[in-house]
Amino acid sequence: MQIRLQNVLPSNIAEGPARQSDVWNANLTLQPGSRVLVNAPSGSGKTTFIHLLYGLKREFSGNYLLDNRSAVTMGRKDWAELRQIRFSVVFQDLRLFPRASGMENIRLKSELRPVTDQAGIREMAARLGMADKLNRPVDTLSQGERQRIAIIRAMCQPFDWLLLDEPFSHLDEANIRYARELMLERIEIQKAGFVLAGLGFDYGFATEKALHL
């Protein structure tokens, strides 16, 4: 699925000082399968960009096209389908249900359009050191453990694009490596692209395109 932004400028970005950007108020095309790093300091719009791509940020000027269809014309049903089969995301704030278990959080998403069964989920959890934590309520887990639950959840659905908003902020080097390897495997299997929004590090993802906000 091709992504195109034509002079897009979110309302909250327009209210700030003008600046040069590869994304805002520019013409940007991301081809299917692209590996993209979005590089910007905190507070410059990385989360806004991820939310816009995922259809959560709707207040903007310009045009946002998905395979030449304007996102502005899409309704809730359209976006629900896109989020089940086209876009998967790891939010910066994770957006987990705190009183549900890790497994329940993962299955709430994975059962909509499953690409792996419960055994597959447990195998992913084992790779990320979470096998013994899946049945615990999320609000009893550390922030790094919650981040790994969110990563596993994102891997358990089909996607053309994986959207990552500072996905490793609470992980050490070893766990970043394990998570990266899992993500790259799933990206390869699904022949997908990804957008990694961070502070200038690609964490070994070998990104092909770097954008500055």
C-alpha positions in Angstrom: 0.0 0.0 0.0 1.5 3.3 -1.1 1.4 6.3 1.3 1.4 9.8 0.0 1.3 13.1 1.9 0.6 16.2 -0.2 1.3 19.4 1.8 -0.1 17.9 5.0 0.1 20.2 8.0 -1.6 19.1 11.3 -3.4 21.8 13.2 -1.1 21.5 16.3 2.1 21.8 14.1 0.7 24.7 12.2 0.3 26.6 15.5 4.0 26.3 16.2 7.0 28.1 14.6 7.7 27.5 10.9 10.5 25.0 10.2 11.9 23.0 7.3 10.5 19.4 7.2 10.6 16.4 4.9 7.1 15.6 6.1 5.0 18.6 7.0 3.8 20.9 4.2 5.8 18.8 1.7 5.2 16.2 -0.9 6.1 12.8 0.5 5.6 9.3 -1.1 6.4 6.1 0.8 6.4 3.1 -1.5 5.2 -0.4 -0.3 7.9 -2.2 1.6 10.0 0.9 2.4 12.0 1.1 5.6 11.8 4.6 7.0 13.4 6.4 9.9 11.7 9.6 11.2 14.3 11.6 13.0 13.3 14.4 15.3 13.8 15.6 18.9 11.1 15.2 21.5 8.1 17.4 21.0 8.5 18.0 17.2 5.6 15.9 16.0 6.8 12.2 15.8 3.7 10.9 17.6 1.5 13.3 15.6 2.9 11.7 12.4 2.3 8.1 13.6 -1.2 9.0 14.7 -1.9 10.7 11.4 -0.8 7.6 9.4 -2.9 5.4 11.7 -6.0 7.6 11.2 -6.2 9.0 14.7 -5.1 12.5 13.8 -7.8 13.9 11.5 -7.3 17.7 11.9 -4.9 18.7 9.2 -4.7 20.6 5.9 -3.5 19.1 2.7 -4.2 15.6 1.5 -3.3 12.1 2.8 -3.6 9.3 0.3 -3.5 5.5 0.6 -3.2 3.9 -2.8 -4.6 7.1 -4.2 -7.6 7.1 -2.0 -8.0 10.2 0.2 -8.0 9.3 3.9 -10.2 12.3 4.6 -13.1 10.4 2.8 -12.7 7.3 4.9 -15.1 6.5 7.7 -14.8 4.5 10.8 -15.5 1.2 9.1 -12.8 1.9 6.5 -10.3 2.7 9.2 -11.2 -0.3 11.3 -10.4 -2.6 8.4 -7.2 -0.7 7.7 -6.1 -1.2 11.3 -6.8 -4.9 11.1 -5.0 -5.8 7.9 -2.9 -2.9 6.7 -1.5 -1.0 9.7 0.0 -2.4 12.9 1.4 0.0 15.5 3.4 0.2 18.7 2.3 3.4 20.4 4.7 5.4 22.5 2.1 5.2 25.4 1.5 1.5 24.5 -2.4 1.7 24.9 -2.7 -1.5 26.9 -5.6 -2.5 29.1 -4.0 -2.3 32.6 -6.2 -4.8 34.4 -6.2 -7.4 31.6 -3.3 -9.9 31.4 -0.6 -9.6 28.8 -2.1 -12.5 26.9 -5.6 -10.9 27.0 -4.2 -7.7 25.6 -2.5 -9.5 22.8 -5.5 -11.7 21.9 -7.9 -8.8 21.9 -6.1 -7.7 18.8 -4.8 -10.9 17.3 -8.2 -12.6 17.2 -9.6 -10.0 14.8 -7.4 -11.2 11.9 -5.1 -13.9 13.3 -1.7 -14.7 11.8 -0.6 -16.8 14.7 -2.2 -19.1 17.3 -1.8 -19.1 21.0 1.3 -21.3 20.8 2.9 -18.8 18.4 2.2 -16.0 20.8 3.9 -17.9 23.6 6.9 -18.6 21.4 7.2 -14.9 20.7 6.9 -14.2 24.4 9.6 -16.7 25.2 11.9 -15.0 22.7 11.4 -11.6 24.5 11.7 -13.1 28.0 8.0 -12.7 28.7 6.9 -16.4 28.8 6.2 -16.3 32.6 4.5 -12.9 32.5 1.8 -13.4 29.9 -0.9 -14.3 32.5 -0.1 -11.4 34.8 -2.2 -8.2 34.8 -0.4 -5.5 32.8 -0.5 -3.1 35.7 1.7 -5.4 37.7 4.4 -5.4 35.0 7.4 -3.0 34.6 7.3 -0.4 31.8 9.8 -2.5 29.8 7.7 -5.6 30.2 4.6 -3.7 29.0 6.6 -2.4 26.0 7.4 -6.0 25.1 3.7 -7.0 25.4 2.8 -4.1 23.0 5.5 -5.3 20.6 4.2 -8.9 20.6 0.6 -7.6 20.1 1.7 -5.7 17.0 3.3 -8.8 15.5 0.1 -10.9 15.8 -1.9 -9.4 13.0 -1.4 -8.9 9.2 0.1 -5.6 8.1 1.5 -3.8 5.1 3.0 -1.1 7.4 4.4 -1.4 10.9 4.3 2.0 12.7 6.7 2.3 15.6 6.7 5.3 17.9 9.9 5.1 20.1 9.2 1.3 20.6 12.4 0.6 22.6 12.5 3.5 25.1 12.4 1.2 28.1 14.4 -1.8 26.8 18.1 -2.6 27.3 20.4 -3.5 24.5 19.8 -7.2 24.7 16.0 -6.9 24.6 16.2 -4.3 21.8 18.1 -6.9 19.8 15.6 -9.7 20.5 12.6 -7.4 19.7 14.3 -6.1 16.5 15.0 -9.7 15.3 11.4 -10.7 15.9 10.0 -7.6 14.1 12.3 -8.0 11.1 11.2 -11.6 10.7 7.5 -10.6 10.8 8.2 -7.8 8.4 9.9 -10.1 6.0 7.1 -12.8 6.2 4.4 -10.2 5.5 6.5 -8.3 2.9 5.7 -5.1 4.8 7.4 -1.7 5.3 7.9 0.2 8.5 8.1 3.7 9.8 10.3 4.0 12.9 9.9 7.3 14.7 12.7 8.1 17.2 15.5 10.3 18.2 17.8 9.5 15.3 18.7 5.9 16.0 17.6 3.1 13.7 18.5 0.4 16.3 20.1 -1.8 13.6 17.0 -1.8 11.4 19.0 -0.7 8.3 16.5 1.9 7.3 16.6 3.0 3.7 15.1 6.5 4.0 15.5 9.1 6.7 13.0 11.9 7.2 13.4 15.0 9.4 10.4 16.6 11.0 
